[in-house]
Structures are given as structure tokens and as C-alpha cells.
């Protein structure tokens, strides 16, 4: 029983500090070139995100 409570407390603490320092963590992760390339590549693999990004950058009809 105490192992379950310890696990819950540990996961909750990591979640709390991850949320509190989320921007610092993102900046730390994206400071590395290969991690940044991996993150951008994975985000751009979603069709909706890619279409919206290309419309914003290069213009074109917007869907509203």
C-alpha cells in the first residue's frame, strides 16, 4: 500500500514541477539541434498543422 502511495506522490510531484517549469523544459529540449529537428518534423507530420502553417506563411485562402 505504501508503495502505491509513494508512486502516486512521485508522479504527482513530477507532473507539478513539469507544469511549473514547462517553458524552461521546452527551451532546454529545443536547444539541441537534433531534438528541435525531431520535434518540428513530428509536428509537421500532422496534416492540419502543416496546412495551417503553410497557409499562414505563404498566404492563400483561409478557412473560417
Predicted model as a PDB file, atoms N, CA, C, CB and O in Angstrom, pLDDT in the B-factor column:
MODEL        1                                                                  
ATOM      1  N   UNK A   1       0.822  -1.197   0.000  1.00 83.00           N  
ATOM      2  CA  UNK A   1       0.000   0.000   0.000  1.00 83.00           C  
ATOM      3  C   UNK A   1       0.861   1.254   0.000  1.00 83.00           C  
ATOM      4  CB  UNK A   1      -0.933   0.002   1.202  1.00 83.00           C  
ATOM      5  O   UNK A   1       0.558   2.218  -0.703  1.00 83.00           O  
ATOM      6  N   UNK A   2       1.936   1.246   0.786  1.00 90.00           N  
ATOM      7  CA  UNK A   2       2.783   2.434   0.831  1.00 90.00           C  
ATOM      8  C   UNK A   2       3.546   2.616  -0.479  1.00 90.00           C  
ATOM      9  CB  UNK A   2       3.764   2.342   2.003  1.00 90.00           C  
ATOM     10  O   UNK A   2       3.916   3.736  -0.830  1.00 90.00           O  
ATOM     11  N   UNK A   3       3.784   1.514  -1.208  1.00 92.00           N  
ATOM     12  CA  UNK A   3       4.457   1.616  -2.500  1.00 92.00           C  
ATOM     13  C   UNK A   3       3.562   2.338  -3.512  1.00 92.00           C  
ATOM     14  CB  UNK A   3       4.840   0.212  -3.023  1.00 92.00           C  
ATOM     15  O   UNK A   3       4.054   3.126  -4.319  1.00 92.00           O  
ATOM     16  N   UNK A   4       2.274   2.078  -3.474  1.00 92.00           N  
ATOM     17  CA  UNK A   4       1.329   2.738  -4.366  1.00 92.00           C  
ATOM     18  C   UNK A   4       1.247   4.223  -4.038  1.00 92.00           C  
ATOM     19  CB  UNK A   4      -0.061   2.088  -4.264  1.00 92.00           C  
ATOM     20  O   UNK A   4       1.240   5.060  -4.941  1.00 92.00           O  
ATOM     21  N   UNK A   5       1.185   4.549  -2.766  1.00 93.00           N  
ATOM     22  CA  UNK A   5       1.111   5.953  -2.348  1.00 93.00           C  
ATOM     23  C   UNK A   5       2.389   6.683  -2.730  1.00 93.00           C  
ATOM     24  CB  UNK A   5       0.868   6.060  -0.827  1.00 93.00           C  
ATOM     25  O   UNK A   5       2.332   7.829  -3.175  1.00 93.00           O  
ATOM     26  N   UNK A   6       3.533   6.046  -2.565  1.00 94.00           N  
ATOM     27  CA  UNK A   6       4.809   6.650  -2.952  1.00 94.00           C  
ATOM     28  C   UNK A   6       4.850   6.883  -4.460  1.00 94.00           C  
ATOM     29  CB  UNK A   6       5.990   5.755  -2.515  1.00 94.00           C  
ATOM     30  O   UNK A   6       5.320   7.927  -4.911  1.00 94.00           O  
ATOM     31  N   UNK A   7       4.369   5.935  -5.233  1.00 94.00           N  
ATOM     32  CA  UNK A   7       4.343   6.083  -6.695  1.00 94.00           C  
ATOM     33  C   UNK A   7       3.436   7.233  -7.109  1.00 94.00           C  
ATOM     34  CB  UNK A   7       3.875   4.778  -7.364  1.00 94.00           C  
ATOM     35  O   UNK A   7       3.803   8.035  -7.968  1.00 94.00           O  
ATOM     36  N   UNK A   8       2.268   7.319  -6.511  1.00 94.00           N  
ATOM     37  CA  UNK A   8       1.338   8.402  -6.821  1.00 94.00           C  
ATOM     38  C   UNK A   8       1.942   9.744  -6.450  1.00 94.00           C  
ATOM     39  CB  UNK A   8       0.007   8.199  -6.089  1.00 94.00           C  
ATOM     40  O   UNK A   8       1.832  10.703  -7.214  1.00 94.00           O  
ATOM     41  N   UNK A   9       2.575   9.826  -5.292  1.00 95.00           N  
ATOM     42  CA  UNK A   9       3.206  11.075  -4.863  1.00 95.00           C  
ATOM     43  C   UNK A   9       4.337  11.465  -5.804  1.00 95.00           C  
ATOM     44  CB  UNK A   9       3.734  10.945  -3.432  1.00 95.00           C  
ATOM     45  O   UNK A   9       4.479  12.639  -6.147  1.00 95.00           O  
ATOM     46  N   UNK A  10       5.132  10.510  -6.218  1.00 96.00           N  
ATOM     47  CA  UNK A  10       6.252  10.775  -7.111  1.00 96.00           C  
ATOM     48  C   UNK A  10       5.762  11.254  -8.482  1.00 96.00           C  
ATOM     49  CB  UNK A  10       7.116   9.517  -7.265  1.00 96.00           C  
ATOM     50  O   UNK A  10       6.298  12.220  -9.026  1.00 96.00           O  
ATOM     51  N   UNK A  11       4.761  10.593  -9.036  1.00 96.00           N  
ATOM     52  CA  UNK A  11       4.208  11.004 -10.329  1.00 96.00           C  
ATOM     53  C   UNK A  11       3.556  12.384 -10.224  1.00 96.00           C  
ATOM     54  CB  UNK A  11       3.182   9.966 -10.831  1.00 96.00           C  
ATOM     55  O   UNK A  11       3.697  13.209 -11.126  1.00 96.00           O  
ATOM     56  N   UNK A  12       2.858  12.628  -9.147  1.00 95.00           N  
ATOM     57  CA  UNK A  12       2.250  13.944  -8.931  1.00 95.00           C  
ATOM     58  C   UNK A  12       3.281  15.042  -8.803  1.00 95.00           C  
ATOM     59  CB  UNK A  12       1.387  13.924  -7.697  1.00 95.00           C  
ATOM     60  O   UNK A  12       3.089  16.136  -9.334  1.00 95.00           O  
ATOM     61  N   UNK A  13       4.373  14.770  -8.108  1.00 96.00           N  
ATOM     62  CA  UNK A  13       5.436  15.764  -7.948  1.00 96.00           C  
ATOM     63  C   UNK A  13       6.110  16.072  -9.283  1.00 96.00           C  
ATOM     64  CB  UNK A  13       6.478  15.273  -6.936  1.00 96.00           C  
ATOM     65  O   UNK A  13       6.378  17.231  -9.598  1.00 96.00           O  
ATOM     66  N   UNK A  14       6.380  15.036 -10.056  1.00 95.00           N  
ATOM     67  CA  UNK A  14       6.991  15.243 -11.372  1.00 95.00           C  
ATOM     68  C   UNK A  14       6.044  16.041 -12.279  1.00 95.00           C  
ATOM     69  CB  UNK A  14       7.348  13.880 -12.028  1.00 95.00           C  
ATOM     70  O   UNK A  14       6.483  16.933 -13.005  1.00 95.00           O  
ATOM     71  N   UNK A  15       4.772  15.723 -12.235  1.00 94.00           N  
ATOM     72  CA  UNK A  15       3.788  16.465 -13.019  1.00 94.00           C  
ATOM     73  C   UNK A  15       3.694  17.918 -12.597  1.00 94.00           C  
ATOM     74  CB  UNK A  15       2.433  15.816 -12.898  1.00 94.00           C  
ATOM     75  O   UNK A  15       3.598  18.808 -13.442  1.00 94.00           O  
ATOM     76  N   UNK A  16       3.720  18.163 -11.296  1.00 96.00           N  
ATOM     77  CA  UNK A  16       3.645  19.536 -10.786  1.00 96.00           C  
ATOM     78  C   UNK A  16       4.850  20.350 -11.237  1.00 96.00           C  
ATOM     79  CB  UNK A  16       3.554  19.536  -9.254  1.00 96.00           C  
ATOM     80  O   UNK A  16       4.693  21.451 -11.766  1.00 96.00           O  
ATOM     81  N   UNK A  17       6.052  19.817 -11.029  1.00 94.00           N  
ATOM     82  CA  UNK A  17       7.245  20.561 -11.407  1.00 94.00           C  
ATOM     83  C   UNK A  17       7.398  20.654 -12.921  1.00 94.00           C  
ATOM     84  CB  UNK A  17       8.475  19.916 -10.802  1.00 94.00           C  
ATOM     85  O   UNK A  17       7.935  21.640 -13.424  1.00 94.00           O  
ATOM     86  N   UNK A  18       6.937  19.651 -13.649  1.00 93.00           N  
ATOM     87  CA  UNK A  18       6.949  19.725 -15.106  1.00 93.00           C  
ATOM     88  C   UNK A  18       6.032  20.819 -15.621  1.00 93.00           C  
ATOM     89  CB  UNK A  18       6.545  18.393 -15.701  1.00 93.00           C  
ATOM     90  O   UNK A  18       6.366  21.525 -16.573  1.00 93.00           O  
ATOM     91  N   UNK A  19       4.863  20.958 -14.982  1.00 95.00           N  
ATOM     92  CA  UNK A  19       3.941  22.019 -15.387  1.00 95.00           C  
ATOM     93  C   UNK A  19       4.458  23.384 -14.967  1.00 95.00           C  
ATOM     94  CB  UNK A  19       2.556  21.781 -14.792  1.00 95.00           C  
ATOM     95  O   UNK A  19       4.340  24.354 -15.715  1.00 95.00           O  
ATOM     96  N   UNK A  20       5.027  23.461 -13.779  1.00 96.00           N  
ATOM     97  CA  UNK A  20       5.505  24.750 -13.268  1.00 96.00           C  
ATOM     98  C   UNK A  20       6.665  25.284 -14.096  1.00 96.00           C  
ATOM     99  CB  UNK A  20       5.931  24.618 -11.807  1.00 96.00           C  
ATOM    100  O   UNK A  20       6.739  26.484 -14.359  1.00 96.00           O  
ATOM    101  N   UNK A  21       7.564  24.411 -14.507  1.00 95.00           N  
ATOM    102  CA  UNK A  21       8.745  24.825 -15.267  1.00 95.00           C  
ATOM    103  C   UNK A  21       8.660  24.365 -16.723  1.00 95.00           C  
ATOM    104  CB  UNK A  21      10.017  24.269 -14.615  1.00 95.00           C  
ATOM    105  O   UNK A  21       9.677  24.036 -17.334  1.00 95.00           O  
ATOM    106  N   UNK A  22       7.449  24.344 -17.274  1.00 94.00           N  
ATOM    107  CA  UNK A  22       7.262  23.797 -18.618  1.00 94.00           C  
ATOM    108  C   UNK A  22       8.003  24.592 -19.686  1.00 94.00           C  
ATOM    109  CB  UNK A  22       5.791  23.752 -18.955  1.00 94.00           C  
ATOM    110  O   UNK A  22       8.544  23.995 -20.616  1.00 94.00           O  
ATOM    111  N   UNK A  23       8.046  25.903 -19.585  1.00 94.00           N  
ATOM    112  CA  UNK A  23       8.725  26.697 -20.604  1.00 94.00           C  
ATOM    113  C   UNK A  23      10.235  26.534 -20.514  1.00 94.00           C  
ATOM    114  CB  UNK A  23       8.349  28.167 -20.469  1.00 94.00           C  
ATOM    115  O   UNK A  23      10.909  26.512 -21.544  1.00 94.00           O  
ATOM    116  N   UNK A  24      10.767  26.424 -19.341  1.00 94.00           N  
ATOM    117  CA  UNK A  24      12.197  26.159 -19.190  1.00 94.00           C  
ATOM    118  C   UNK A  24      12.563  24.791 -19.745  1.00 94.00           C  
ATOM    119  CB  UNK A  24      12.605  26.254 -17.719  1.00 94.00           C  
ATOM    120  O   UNK A  24      13.606  24.628 -20.379  1.00 94.00           O  
ATOM    121  N   UNK A  25      11.705  23.814 -19.504  1.00 88.00           N  
ATOM    122  CA  UNK A  25      11.953  22.466 -20.039  1.00 88.00           C  
ATOM    123  C   UNK A  25      11.896  22.451 -21.563  1.00 88.00           C  
ATOM    124  CB  UNK A  25      10.932  21.470 -19.473  1.00 88.00           C  
ATOM    125  O   UNK A  25      12.724  21.811 -22.211  1.00 88.00           O  
ATOM    126  N   UNK A  26      10.919  23.154 -22.134  1.00 87.00           N  
ATOM    127  CA  UNK A  26      10.814  23.205 -23.595  1.00 87.00           C  
ATOM    128  C   UNK A  26      12.031  23.898 -24.188  1.00 87.00           C  
ATOM    129  CB  UNK A  26       9.524  23.932 -24.025  1.00 87.00           C  
ATOM    130  O   UNK A  26      12.581  23.426 -25.183  1.00 87.00           O  
ATOM    131  N   UNK A  27      12.461  25.005 -23.600  1.00 91.00           N  
ATOM    132  CA  UNK A  27      13.652  25.701 -24.094  1.00 91.00           C  
ATOM    133  C   UNK A  27      14.890  24.830 -23.969  1.00 91.00           C  
ATOM    134  CB  UNK A  27      13.860  27.009 -23.335  1.00 91.00           C  
ATOM    135  O   UNK A  27      15.749  24.845 -24.851  1.00 91.00           O  
ATOM    136  N   UNK A  28      14.992  24.080 -22.899  1.00 88.00           N  
ATOM    137  CA  UNK A  28      16.129  23.192 -22.709  1.00 88.00           C  
ATOM    138  C   UNK A  28      16.140  22.081 -23.753  1.00 88.00           C  
ATOM    139  CB  UNK A  28      16.105  22.595 -21.306  1.00 88.00           C  
ATOM    140  O   UNK A  28      17.190  21.750 -24.303  1.00 88.00           O  
ATOM    141  N   UNK A  29      14.970  21.508 -24.023  1.00 83.00           N  
ATOM    142  CA  UNK A  29      14.894  20.434 -25.002  1.00 83.00           C  
ATOM    143  C   UNK A  29      15.129  20.935 -26.424  1.00 83.00           C  
ATOM    144  CB  UNK A  29      13.549  19.750 -24.914  1.00 83.00           C  
ATOM    145  O   UNK A  29      15.779  20.257 -27.219  1.00 83.00           O  
ATOM    146  N   UNK A  30      14.610  22.108 -26.749  1.00 85.00           N  
ATOM    147  CA  UNK A  30      14.737  22.619 -28.108  1.00 85.00           C  
ATOM    148  C   UNK A  30      16.072  23.317 -28.360  1.00 85.00           C  
ATOM    149  CB  UNK A  30      13.610  23.570 -28.396  1.00 85.00           C  
ATOM    150  O   UNK A  30      16.325  23.774 -29.475  1.00 85.00           O  
ATOM    151  N   UNK A  31      16.919  23.403 -27.353  1.00 90.00           N  
ATOM    152  CA  UNK A  31      18.246  23.990 -27.554  1.00 90.00           C  
ATOM    153  C   UNK A  31      19.130  23.061 -28.374  1.00 90.00           C  
ATOM    154  CB  UNK A  31      18.910  24.295 -26.206  1.00 90.00           C  
ATOM    155  O   UNK A  31      20.060  23.517 -29.039  1.00 90.00           O  
ATOM    156  N   UNK A  32      18.855  21.791 -28.332  1.00 88.00           N  
ATOM    157  CA  UNK A  32      19.618  20.810 -29.093  1.00 88.00           C  
ATOM    158  C   UNK A  32      19.089  20.764 -30.527  1.00 88.00           C  
ATOM    159  CB  UNK A  32      19.539  19.407 -28.427  1.00 88.00           C  
ATOM    160  O   UNK A  32      17.879  20.708 -30.746  1.00 88.00           O  
ATOM    161  N   UNK A  33      19.991  20.788 -31.490  1.00 89.00           N  
ATOM    162  CA  UNK A  33      19.592  20.831 -32.891  1.00 89.00           C  
ATOM    163  C   UNK A  33      18.817  19.619 -33.340  1.00 89.00           C  
ATOM    164  CB  UNK A  33      20.785  20.982 -33.745  1.00 89.00           C  
ATOM    165  O   UNK A  33      17.808  19.749 -34.033  1.00 89.00           O  
ATOM    166  N   UNK A  34      19.272  18.432 -32.954  1.00 90.00           N  
ATOM    167  CA  UNK A  34      18.593  17.229 -33.436  1.00 90.00           C  
ATOM    168  C   UNK A  34      17.251  17.034 -32.747  1.00 90.00           C  
ATOM    169  CB  UNK A  34      19.470  16.002 -33.220  1.00 90.00           C  
ATOM    170  O   UNK A  34      16.327  16.489 -33.350  1.00 90.00           O  
ATOM    171  N   UNK A  35      17.121  17.472 -31.482  1.00 88.00           N  
ATOM    172  CA  UNK A  35      15.817  17.389 -30.818  1.00 88.00           C  
ATOM    173  C   UNK A  35      14.831  18.378 -31.423  1.00 88.00           C  
ATOM    174  CB  UNK A  35      15.962  17.648 -29.314  1.00 88.00           C  
ATOM    175  O   UNK A  35      13.647  18.073 -31.566  1.00 88.00           O  
ATOM    176  N   UNK A  36      15.323  19.569 -31.780  1.00 88.00           N  
ATOM    177  CA  UNK A  36      14.467  20.562 -32.424  1.00 88.00           C  
ATOM    178  C   UNK A  36      13.984  20.048 -33.776  1.00 88.00           C  
ATOM    179  CB  UNK A  36      15.217  21.897 -32.594  1.00 88.00           C  
ATOM    180  O   UNK A  36      12.814  20.209 -34.122  1.00 88.00           O  
ATOM    181  N   UNK A  37      14.886  19.428 -34.544  1.00 91.00           N  
ATOM    182  CA  UNK A  37      14.510  18.880 -35.845  1.00 91.00           C  
ATOM    183  C   UNK A  37      13.487  17.750 -35.686  1.00 91.00           C  
ATOM    184  CB  UNK A  37      15.757  18.370 -36.591  1.00 91.00           C  
ATOM    185  O   UNK A  37      12.547  17.644 -36.474  1.00 91.00           O  
ATOM    186  N   UNK A  38      13.671  16.919 -34.682  1.00 89.00           N  
ATOM    187  CA  UNK A  38      12.732  15.836 -34.422  1.00 89.00           C  
ATOM    188  C   UNK A  38      11.357  16.383 -34.025  1.00 89.00           C  
ATOM    189  CB  UNK A  38      13.275  14.918 -33.322  1.00 89.00           C  
ATOM    190  O   UNK A  38      10.335  15.883 -34.495  1.00 89.00           O  
ATOM    191  N   UNK A  39      11.328  17.401 -33.167  1.00 85.00           N  
ATOM    192  CA  UNK A  39      10.065  17.986 -32.718  1.00 85.00           C  
ATOM    193  C   UNK A  39       9.321  18.650 -33.876  1.00 85.00           C  
ATOM    194  CB  UNK A  39      10.319  19.005 -31.602  1.00 85.00           C  
ATOM    195  O   UNK A  39       8.118  18.447 -34.039  1.00 85.00           O  
ATOM    196  N   UNK A  40      10.027  19.435 -34.674  1.00 85.00           N  
ATOM    197  CA  UNK A  40       9.377  20.121 -35.792  1.00 85.00           C  
ATOM    198  C   UNK A  40       8.906  19.106 -36.830  1.00 85.00           C  
ATOM    199  CB  UNK A  40      10.340  21.144 -36.439  1.00 85.00           C  
ATOM    200  O   UNK A  40       7.811  19.241 -37.376  1.00 85.00           O  
ATOM    201  N   UNK A  41       9.713  18.104 -37.101  1.00 88.00           N  
ATOM    202  CA  UNK A  41       9.310  17.079 -38.064  1.00 88.00           C  
ATOM    203  C   UNK A  41       8.084  16.313 -37.622  1.00 88.00           C  
ATOM    204  CB  UNK A  41      10.438  16.119 -38.298  1.00 88.00           C  
ATOM    205  O   UNK A  41       7.214  16.008 -38.437  1.00 88.00           O  
ATOM    206  N   UNK A  42       8.003  15.997 -36.335  1.00 88.00           N  
ATOM    207  CA  UNK A  42       6.844  15.250 -35.854  1.00 88.00           C  
ATOM    208  C   UNK A  42       5.585  16.118 -35.828  1.00 88.00           C  
ATOM    209  CB  UNK A  42       7.122  14.692 -34.461  1.00 88.00           C  
ATOM    210  O   UNK A  42       4.491  15.623 -36.098  1.00 88.00           O  
ATOM    211  N   UNK A  43       5.725  17.397 -35.507  1.00 86.00           N  
ATOM    212  CA  UNK A  43       4.562  18.291 -35.503  1.00 86.00           C  
ATOM    213  C   UNK A  43       4.076  18.541 -36.924  1.00 86.00           C  
ATOM    214  CB  UNK A  43       4.904  19.628 -34.815  1.00 86.00           C  
ATOM    215  O   UNK A  43       2.871  18.584 -37.171  1.00 86.00           O  
ATOM    216  N   UNK A  44       5.006  18.705 -37.856  1.00 86.00           N  
ATOM    217  CA  UNK A  44       4.624  18.973 -39.239  1.00 86.00           C  
ATOM    218  C   UNK A  44       4.062  17.731 -39.936  1.00 86.00           C  
ATOM    219  CB  UNK A  44       5.821  19.499 -40.013  1.00 86.00           C  
ATOM    220  O   UNK A  44       3.529  17.841 -41.041  1.00 86.00           O  
ATOM    221  N   UNK A  45       4.168  16.572 -39.324  1.00 89.00           N  
ATOM    222  CA  UNK A  45       3.600  15.367 -39.930  1.00 89.00           C  
ATOM    223  C   UNK A  45       2.079  15.325 -39.800  1.00 89.00           C  
ATOM    224  CB  UNK A  45       4.206  14.124 -39.292  1.00 89.00           C  
ATOM    225  O   UNK A  45       1.425  14.539 -40.484  1.00 89.00           O  
ATOM    226  N   UNK A  46       1.510  16.158 -38.931  1.00 87.00           N  
ATOM    227  CA  UNK A  46       0.054  16.244 -38.808  1.00 87.00           C  
ATOM    228  C   UNK A  46      -0.477  17.107 -39.948  1.00 87.00           C  
ATOM    229  CB  UNK A  46      -0.367  16.831 -37.416  1.00 87.00           C  
ATOM    230  O   UNK A  46      -0.044  18.249 -40.099  1.00 87.00           O  
ATOM    231  N   UNK A  47      -1.409  16.587 -40.755  1.00 85.00           N  
ATOM    232  CA  UNK A  47      -1.871  17.338 -41.936  1.00 85.00           C  
ATOM    233  C   UNK A  47      -2.518  18.676 -41.599  1.00 85.00           C  
ATOM    234  CB  UNK A  47      -2.851  16.505 -42.712  1.00 85.00           C  
ATOM    235  O   UNK A  47      -2.299  19.654 -42.314  1.00 85.00           O  
ATOM    236  N   UNK A  48      -3.298  18.745 -40.547  1.00 86.00           N  
ATOM    237  CA  UNK A  48      -3.962  20.003 -40.200  1.00 86.00           C  
ATOM    238  C   UNK A  48      -2.983  21.087 -39.812  1.00 86.00           C  
ATOM    239  CB  UNK A  48      -4.935  19.783 -39.075  1.00 86.00           C  
ATOM    240  O   UNK A  48      -3.144  22.247 -40.193  1.00 86.00           O  
ATOM    241  N   UNK A  49      -1.973  20.714 -39.058  1.00 84.00           N  
ATOM    242  CA  UNK A  49      -0.956  21.679 -38.623  1.00 84.00           C  
ATOM    243  C   UNK A  49      -0.143  22.152 -39.821  1.00 84.00           C  
ATOM    244  CB  UNK A  49      -0.025  21.056 -37.551  1.00 84.00           C  
ATOM    245  O   UNK A  49       0.146  23.341 -39.955  1.00 84.00           O  
ATOM    246  N   UNK A  50       0.221  21.221 -40.681  1.00 84.00           N  
ATOM    247  CA  UNK A  50       1.027  21.563 -41.854  1.00 84.00           C  
ATOM    248  C   UNK A  50       0.267  22.505 -42.783  1.00 84.00           C  
ATOM    249  CB  UNK A  50       1.438  20.294 -42.612  1.00 84.00           C  
ATOM    250  O   UNK A  50       0.828  23.496 -43.248  1.00 84.00           O  
ATOM    251  N   UNK A  51      -0.992  22.210 -43.056  1.00 86.00           N  
ATOM    252  CA  UNK A  51      -1.785  23.073 -43.935  1.00 86.00           C  
ATOM    253  C   UNK A  51      -1.955  24.459 -43.351  1.00 86.00           C  
ATOM    254  CB  UNK A  51      -3.147  22.457 -44.194  1.00 86.00           C  
ATOM    255  O   UNK A  51      -1.826  25.453 -44.066  1.00 86.00           O  
ATOM    256  N   UNK A  52      -2.240  24.539 -42.069  1.00 86.00           N  
ATOM    257  CA  UNK A  52      -2.425  25.835 -41.416  1.00 86.00           C  
ATOM    258  C   UNK A  52      -1.133  26.645 -41.431  1.00 86.00           C  
ATOM    259  CB  UNK A  52      -2.908  25.643 -39.974  1.00 86.00           C  
ATOM    260  O   UNK A  52      -1.158  27.853 -41.667  1.00 86.00           O  
ATOM    261  N   UNK A  53      -0.008  25.984 -41.181  1.00 84.00           N  
ATOM    262  CA  UNK A  53       1.282  26.658 -41.175  1.00 84.00           C  
ATOM    263  C   UNK A  53       1.624  27.177 -42.565  1.00 84.00           C  
ATOM    264  CB  UNK A  53       2.378  25.715 -40.675  1.00 84.00           C  
ATOM    265  O   UNK A  53       2.074  28.314 -42.706  1.00 84.00           O  
ATOM    266  N   UNK A  54       1.417  26.362 -43.586  1.00 83.00           N  
ATOM    267  CA  UNK A  54       1.736  26.786 -44.946  1.00 83.00           C  
ATOM    268  C   UNK A  54       0.817  27.909 -45.411  1.00 83.00           C  
ATOM    269  CB  UNK A  54       1.639  25.604 -45.903  1.00 83.00           C  
ATOM    270  O   UNK A  54       1.263  28.799 -46.135  1.00 83.00           O  
ATOM    271  N   UNK A  55      -0.442  27.891 -45.019  1.00 86.00           N  
ATOM    272  CA  UNK A  55      -1.346  28.990 -45.353  1.00 86.00           C  
ATOM    273  C   UNK A  55      -0.918  30.284 -44.672  1.00 86.00           C  
ATOM    274  CB  UNK A  55      -2.778  28.640 -44.955  1.00 86.00           C  
ATOM    275  O   UNK A  55      -1.004  31.357 -45.270  1.00 86.00           O  
ATOM    276  N   UNK A  56      -0.462  30.192 -43.440  1.00 85.00           N  
ATOM    277  CA  UNK A  56      -0.041  31.374 -42.717  1.00 85.00           C  
ATOM    278  C   UNK A  56       1.235  31.958 -43.313  1.00 85.00           C  
ATOM    279  CB  UNK A  56       0.167  31.045 -41.249  1.00 85.00           C  
ATOM    280  O   UNK A  56       1.359  33.175 -43.446  1.00 85.00           O  
ATOM    281  N   UNK A  57       2.163  31.110 -43.666  1.00 86.00           N  
ATOM    282  CA  UNK A  57       3.452  31.578 -44.163  1.00 86.00           C  
ATOM    283  C   UNK A  57       3.344  32.092 -45.595  1.00 86.00           C  
ATOM    284  CB  UNK A  57       4.485  30.459 -44.086  1.00 86.00           C  
ATOM    285  O   UNK A  57       3.842  33.175 -45.901  1.00 86.00           O  
ATOM    286  N   UNK A  58       2.705  31.334 -46.467  1.00 86.00           N  
ATOM    287  CA  UNK A  58       2.687  31.660 -47.885  1.00 86.00           C  
ATOM    288  C   UNK A  58       1.399  32.301 -48.364  1.00 86.00           C  
ATOM    289  CB  UNK A  58       2.934  30.440 -48.670  1.00 86.00           C  
ATOM    290  O   UNK A  58       1.242  32.536 -49.562  1.00 86.00           O  
ATOM    291  N   UNK A  59       0.487  32.585 -47.474  1.00 81.00           N  
ATOM    292  CA  UNK A  59      -0.781  33.191 -47.862  1.00 81.00           C  
ATOM    293  C   UNK A  59      -1.732  32.164 -48.422  1.00 81.00           C  
ATOM    294  CB  UNK A  59      -0.558  34.290 -48.873  1.00 81.00           C  
ATOM    295  O   UNK A  59      -1.510  30.958 -48.313  1.00 81.00           O  
ATOM    296  N   UNK A  60      -2.777  32.652 -49.014  1.00 64.00           N  
ATOM    297  CA  UNK A  60      -3.763  31.742 -49.590  1.00 64.00           C  
ATOM    298  C   UNK A  60      -5.079  31.891 -48.863  1.00 64.00           C  
ATOM    299  CB  UNK A  60      -3.275  30.287 -49.526  1.00 64.00           C  
ATOM    300  O   UNK A  60      -5.171  32.608 -47.867  1.00 64.00           O  
ATOM    301  N   UNK A  61      -6.086  31.221 -49.356  1.00 60.00           N  
ATOM    302  CA  UNK A  61      -7.406  31.346 -48.731  1.00 60.00           C  
ATOM    303  C   UNK A  61      -7.419  30.718 -47.344  1.00 60.00           C  
ATOM    304  CB  UNK A  61      -8.479  30.693 -49.609  1.00 60.00           C  
ATOM    305  O   UNK A  61      -6.910  29.615 -47.142  1.00 60.00           O  
ATOM    306  N   UNK A  62      -7.988  31.413 -46.421  1.00 58.00           N  
ATOM    307  CA  UNK A  62      -8.089  30.890 -45.069  1.00 58.00           C  
ATOM    308  C   UNK A  62      -9.484  30.322 -44.850  1.00 58.00           C  
ATOM    309  CB  UNK A  62      -7.773  31.987 -44.027  1.00 58.00           C  
ATOM    310  O   UNK A  62     -10.463  30.849 -45.377  1.00 58.00           O  
ATOM    311  N   UNK A  63      -9.574  29.259 -44.081  1.00 59.00           N  
ATOM    312  CA  UNK A  63     -10.853  28.630 -43.781  1.00 59.00           C  
ATOM    313  C   UNK A  63     -11.381  29.196 -42.487  1.00 59.00           C  
ATOM    314  CB  UNK A  63     -10.721  27.095 -43.696  1.00 59.00           C  
ATOM    315  O   UNK A  63     -10.721  29.089 -41.453  1.00 59.00           O  
ATOM    316  N   UNK A  64     -12.552  29.795 -42.519  1.00 57.00           N  
ATOM    317  CA  UNK A  64     -13.160  30.330 -41.297  1.00 57.00           C  
ATOM    318  C   UNK A  64     -14.572  29.908 -41.179  1.00 57.00           C  
ATOM    319  CB  UNK A  64     -13.080  31.826 -41.257  1.00 57.00           C  
ATOM    320  O   UNK A  64     -15.244  30.265 -40.212  1.00 57.00           O  
TER     321      UNK A  64                                                      
ENDMDL                                                                          
END                                                                             
